[in-house]
């Protein structure tokens, strides 16, 4: 371990230290203050004469009499198969009153790149119990499917419901949840903990909590700690791990703060130019490895400032991930929960995870027809506002009624309501049975013969 007492500048969470021997990038640093206090940090940048250290706690009390120890090692996460039920801080320290984790191993939090040749194509269904996801934007094991939301919308409620209800079907396989909260308030943390304890979801989960009152620099390593834990449980113990990370916008704000402190040339809206690359190092840690039993599935949640989907964080996230689920402010204003807007939402791996022996053979065509009818119904709302509902044709009025029923029956469900995929599909058929059979052009005659009319009595089709 190399020790220096050569701090010559402190800027925000960064220390600028003169050095005489080589120091590695991302090397773990221990900072000993004159008063005996110890802080931790990481090498952010190194050159011939200087090294920049990012401090994970605040820099209060650090002065030129402070000793900086370079360990020669990168930050590692102690991991164990007995981690379930633990609540940890953003840097992996216990928050539940328990002792430190007794590690089976210590893993580099930067993770190891999965060889593309070793990746298995995701093709297995994960049931969340939420119809708008399971039925129309299906989550698949090994996928990375972000939730795009806005300030004040119930994305945390949706995240908790998914964490509580998500499961793999049809096989006796182990399922686990790693929940990573980044930059949340004390109130939100209390809500998360109460929900996990009340429902028993904590028994199959590991929770990482980084609070808004914690140093923002800590947010840089919190998702990496969580993903390292998920990878260990998946590929060493064979668990199918769903990793929920909220709020990734807070993570990106921490990157912006570090970039400003380093006086980097800013990119779009002040974010660092390497934002895309940095996000990719997190999102690409989802997947399935050939020959390994487990999987890592990611559900990142991010709030779009001003509900702007062109903002750099959602924009770049959309390029890296395999779809997106939009939380709608308009549906939220109608008191519809979960307010998920299916039209702009997309799961690019949906088709590989549904169908015969996975969900049901009618899943794909039913979903396509629901999309088509709902989209037409929404268009007709605008027309009805102009010309009046009575001026519409009988067909248009049926589609207009369908859009209302779709939102109130298919989209709307209780926060405690866990719908099996069969229930979701049957609700879809109930809705389509209110439309004439010859209007259902996206469904084959064989599927129509088997499922059409199974639900509630159809309205007049004249």
N, C-alpha and C positions, 0 to 999 in steps of 0.2 A: 504493500500500500504506500503510495506517494503522498506526502503531506506538504502543503504550501501555506504560507502566511503572506500571500502577495496579492490580495484583493485590491484592485486599483479603481474599481467603479461598480456602483450598484444602480441598476435601472429597472424599476418595477420588480418583477420576479427573477431578474437575471443578475448574475455575478460575473464580472470580467476579471479573470485571474491570470497573472503572468505565470509561465511555467518554464521548466528547464529540461524536462524529459517528456517523451511522447505520451499522449493521452488519447484514448480511443473514443470514437463517436458513440454516444448513448451510454457511456460508462457510468456506473453507479457512483454517487458522491455522498460522503458523510461530512456534514458541516458542524464543527464544534465551536460554540460561542464562548466568549470569556466568562459568562455566568454559569457555565456548565450545561446549558441546554444543547440538545442535538437536533439538527434538521437534516433532511435528506434532499437529494437533488439528482440531476442527470446532465451529462455533457450534451449540450445542444450544438456546439460548433467548436472546432479545434483548428488551430493554425500553428505556424512555426513557433511563435512567441506567446500567444494568448489562447485561452480557452474560455468559452462562455458556458456557464452552468445555470440551468433553470432549477429554481428551488420549489419543492412541492408544497411547503408551508409558506407562510409569509416571511418577509425578509427583515422583520422588526428585530432589532438587537444586533444584527450583523454589522460589523465594522472591520477596520483594517487589522485588528488584533485577533480576528477569527481565523481558525485553522480549517483548511479545506483538504479533505482526504480523498484521493482518487483510488478506488478499490481495485481497478483492473478488471472488473466484472460488469456485465450489463444487469439491468434490473430483472429479477426473477420472481415468479409467483409460486409460493408453496402450494402444492396441490395434493389432494387426497380423495379417495373414494368415499370417505366419511364426511364430506363437506356439506351434505344435505342438511337443510335446516339452519345454516349459518347466515348471519347478517354481518357484512363486512363493510368497511369504509372504502372510499374510492381508491385507496392505496393498499387495500388488503388487510387492514387491521380490524380485529373484532369490535363490533358495536353492540353485540347481544349479551355482553357480560361474560361470555365464555373465554376460554384460554386461546392462545394463538394456535393456529392450525398445525397439527403434527404432520409434517409433509412426508408423503411417499416419494415425492420427487419435487424438484424445483425447475420450473420451465421459463425460458426466455419469453417475456411478454410481447416481444415483437412477432412471435410465431414463426413457423417455418412455411415457406411457400409450398403449396401443393403442386406437385408435378402435373401439368395438364394431362399427360398420358395416364396418370394414376386416378384421375377424376372419373367418377361414375355419373352418368346423366341422371339427374333427379327425376323420379317417375312414381313416387309413392305419395298418396293422399294423407294430409294432416287435417283432422276434423277440429275446427275451432268452436263449433256450436253456433256460429253466427251465419245466418242465411246469405247475406250479401257477399260474404267471403267464400264460404263453402260452395254455394250454388253458382256464383258468377265470377268470382276472382279467386279461384282455389289456391290454397297454400300447399306447396309440395315439399317433401323432405329434401333438405339440402339447398333450398331456394333462399334468396334474399329478397324480401318483399316489403318495401317501406310503406309507412302510413303517413300521408301528407295531411297536416291539420293546420289550424290557426289558433291564435290566442283566444282563450275562453271556451274553446270547444272541448267536448268530453273524450279526448284521445286517451287520457289516463284511465278513464273508466273502461274504455274498449280494451286497452292493454291489459288491465287487471282481469277483465272477463276472459280474454284469450289465455292468459297465464293460468287461470283457474280451470278452464274447460278443455284446453287443447289436449289432444290425444292421438295416438296412432291406432288404427283399427285392424281387426281381423287376425292379428297375431299376438302372441304373448311376448311383447317386446317392451323393454324398459324405456320410459319416457321421462324427461327431466326438463326443468325450466331454469335458465340463468337470467335473472332480472337485473338490469344495469340502469340505474337512475343517475343522470348527469345534470348537476346544477339545479336540483329541485329545491323547493322551499321546505321548511320544517313541517308545515301543514300537509303538504303532499306526501312527505316521508311518513308522517303519522298515518295518513290514509292508506298508503301502500302496506305498511306493517299491520294495521288493523285488519285489512282485507285478507292478507296472506295467513294471518294467525286464525281468523274467524273461519275461513274455509278449509284450512288444513293444507293449502297449496304449498306452504313453506316446507312441508315434509319431503317434497320431491324437488325442492328448489334451492338455489344459492342466490343471495341478494347482495348487490353492491350498491351502496348509497353514497353519492357525492352531493353534498348540500350546497345551496347557493351561498351560504356563509363560509364554506371552505374556500381555500385559495383556488382561484380559477385555473391555475397551472396544473392542479391535481386532476382536472378534467381530461388532460391529455392522456393520462395512463389508465384512467378508470375503465373505458371500454376494452382496452388491451388486457387488463387484468381479467375482466369478465370472459373475453373470448378465449384466453389461455385456459381458464377453468373449463369452459365449454368443450374445447378441443380435447383436453385430458379425459373428461368424462365420456366423450363420444368415442374416441379412438383407442382408449385404454380399457374402458369398462363397457363399451358397446351401447351406451345410452343414445337415444334419439333426443338431442338437446335443442330446445327452442330458446334462442337468445333474443330477449326483448331489450332494446336500448332506447331510452327516452331521457332527454331530448337531445338529438344530434345537433340541433342548431346551437345549443349551449356549448357543445364541444367545438364547433366551428368558430364561435365567438372567442373561445380561449386561444385558438390558433391565431385569430386576428390580433388579439392582445399581445401575444408573443412576437408576432411579426412586427408590430408597431414598436415594441421595446427594442427589438434588434435593428430597427430603422431599415427594414427591408423595403424594396420597391413594391408598393401595393398592386394587386391585380383588381379584378372586378369588385366594385363597391368596398374597396379597402381590404378585402380578404387576400391572403398570400397567394402568389401565383401557383404554388404547389398544392392548393386545396384539393384538386381532383386526385392527384397522386396519393395524398394523405388519406382521403376517404376510401380510395381503392384498397389501400393496405388493410383497412378494417373490413370492408364489405366482402372482399375476396376470400376471407377466412371462413366463409360458409361453404358447405359442400359435403360430398360423400367420397370416400377413398375406396377404390377397388380392393377387395379382400378384408376390409374392415367392416365390422357389424354396425357401428353407430353412424350418426350424421349430425351436422351442425346446420341448423336453419336459423336465419336471421329475420327479425321483424323490427327494423329501426323505425323510430317515430321522430318526426321533426315538425316543428311549427314554422309555417311560412310567414315571415314578417309582412304585415299588410295583406295577408292572403295572396301573396304574389308568387305564383308558381314559376316565374322566370327569375326569381331570386337565385343567386349562385348556389345556395345549399340544396334546395330541391332540384334545381336544374341539373347540377352535376350528379346528384344522387340518382336521378332518373336515367342518366347515361350508364351508370355502373351497375345498377340493380336490374332485376328481372321483372319490372312492372312497378305499379304503385297503387295504393288505395287512398282515395280522396275522402276526407271528412268534410261534409257540406254544411256551411253556415245557414243556407236557406232551409234545409231539412231540420236543422237544430232549432231554428226559429218556429217551426211548426210543432215543436215538442216531439219529434220523431227520434227514437233511439234504437239502434245506433245510427247516427245521421251520415251513413256512408252513401256517397253518390256513385252508383255503379257505372254511369255512362263514361266519365273520364278515367275511371279505374281500369286496371289491366293487370292480369297475371300471365306473363309470357310463357310460363311452364304449365299452365292449367291443363292443356290438352294431353300432356304426357302423364298427368296424375289422376285422370278421371276415366270413366268408361266401364265396360264389363269387367267384373272381378276386382275393380278398384272402388268405384262408387256405384254407378248403375248405367246400363247401356243407353238410357235416354238423356243422360246428363248434358252432353254437349249440345244436342239439337234443342233441348228445352231451354238452355241458357241463351242460345242464339235467338230463339223466338221471343223470350222475355225481353232481351235487349231491344229487339226491333219494335215490339209493340209499345214498350215504355218510351222509347225515343220518339215515336210518332205521337204518342199521347202528350208528351211535353211540348212538342211543336204546336199541337192543336190548342194548348192552353193560351198561347200567344194570339192565335187566330180568334179564339173565342172571346178574348178580351176586346178585340176590335169589332167583330161583326155580331157578337152575341152567340150564346150557346144554341139558341133556337134556329139560327141560320145554318148550322152544321148539318151534314148528312147523318143518317142513322149510323153508318159505319164510323164516322168521325166521333159521334157522341159515345159510341161503345168504347173507342180507344181512349177518349178523354176520361171516361169512367174507369177504364182499366188502369190508367196512370195513377189515379187516386187510390184505387184498391191495392195496387202494387206497393205504394208507399206505406199504406196503413196496415197491410197484412204481411207482405213479404219482407220489407225493410224493417218495419216496426217489430221489436220484440223486447222482452223484459231483460233487465240487467242480470237477472238470475236464471234466465231461460236458456237452456242448453239444448239446441235442436240437433238431433241426429240428421245425417245427410238425407236419409229417406224422408224424414218429415219436411225438410226444406224442399226437396223435389216434388213432394205431393202438394205442398202449398202452391208451388209454381203451376202444377197441372190444374189445381182448383181455379186459379186465376185465368189460365188459358181456356178452360172449359166455358168461360163466359163470352168467348169470341166464336164466331162461326168457324167450322172446321176448314172451309176452303180459304180462310184468311191466314191459316197457319202454314205458310209456304216454306218455312225453314225446317220443317219436321217431315221425315219420311212417312210414307203410308203405313209401313210396318209398325213404327213407333206410335203413330197416331191410333192405329187399331188397338194397340195394347193398353195405352194410357189415357187417351182422350175421353173425357166424360167420367173419369174415376172420382172426380171431386164433387163439389157442390152443384146443384142443378144450374144449368146454363140459363142466362137471360134470353129474352126473345131475340131470335136471329133474323127476323124479317127485315 
